[in-house]
Amino acid sequence: MTAAEPRRAVLRGIAAALVGALFAASARQARAAETPLVGRPKGRPHIKVERVSLPPGVPNADEYLRHLNLTLRREARRADWGAGARNTIMLRFAVEKLTFEAHAASLRVHCSAMGELPRRRTARSQLVYGGDRADETKLVKQVLEIVARGVVARLADLERTRRGR
């Protein structure tokens, strides 16, 4: 064994590793080029909120309805509906129950809501949330946001399932 043989063995090992890495990288690129992009359609669908309602007798109903409409639009924009820009998704949202329990310094808000897509696909959400009695309006808006987020997320899941995405 000469002094040059160990060097040649090391160089052969390095060369083999480099060639193997190059082949692996080119194979990955080839697979990526061959794989068609299947998945999300381009753009976001147009979301049309047909109807939003609160139960009768709720104080500050106009303010809560305005806030609920803005929240529904925002959450519907953020949700992944599995549809593209050419699609329109219509939904209805109804708060079925919005009651208040006043305690010494706290307020407990009970809320139950239902969202509906065409063909009677529905989603419900219920929440009991408490907070400071002095911040009643802020507390009710927060409860409506949480419930709306849950219902819209479930409706989006139903729509994605229907579209097979």
Secondary structure as the mmCIF struct_conf table of DSSP 4:
data_model
#
loop_
_struct_conf.conf_type_id
_struct_conf.id
_struct_conf.beg_label_comp_id
_struct_conf.beg_label_asym_id
_struct_conf.beg_label_seq_id
_struct_conf.end_label_comp_id
_struct_conf.end_label_asym_id
_struct_conf.end_label_seq_id
BEND BEND1 ALA A 3 ALA A 3
HELX_RH_AL_P HELX_RH_AL_P1 ALA A 4 GLU A 34
BEND BEND2 THR A 35 THR A 35
BEND BEND3 GLY A 39 GLY A 39
HELX_LH_PP_P HELX_LH_PP_P1 ARG A 40 PRO A 41
BEND BEND4 LYS A 42 GLY A 43
HELX_LH_PP_P HELX_LH_PP_P2 PRO A 45 PRO A 45
STRN STRN1 HIS A 46 SER A 53
TURN_TY1_P TURN_TY1_P1 PRO A 56 GLY A 57
TURN_TY1_P TURN_TY1_P2 PRO A 59 ASN A 60
HELX_RH_AL_P HELX_RH_AL_P2 ALA A 61 ARG A 78
BEND BEND5 ALA A 79 ALA A 79
BEND BEND6 GLY A 82 GLY A 82
TURN_TY1_P TURN_TY1_P3 ALA A 85 ARG A 86
STRN STRN2 THR A 88 ALA A 102
BEND BEND7 ALA A 104 ALA A 105
STRN STRN3 SER A 106 LEU A 117
HELX_RH_3T_P HELX_RH_3T_P1 PRO A 118 ARG A 120
STRN STRN4 ARG A 121 ASP A 132
HELX_RH_3T_P HELX_RH_3T_P2 ARG A 133 ASP A 135
HELX_RH_AL_P HELX_RH_AL_P3 GLU A 136 ARG A 163
TURN_TY1_P TURN_TY1_P4 GLY A 164 GLY A 164
#
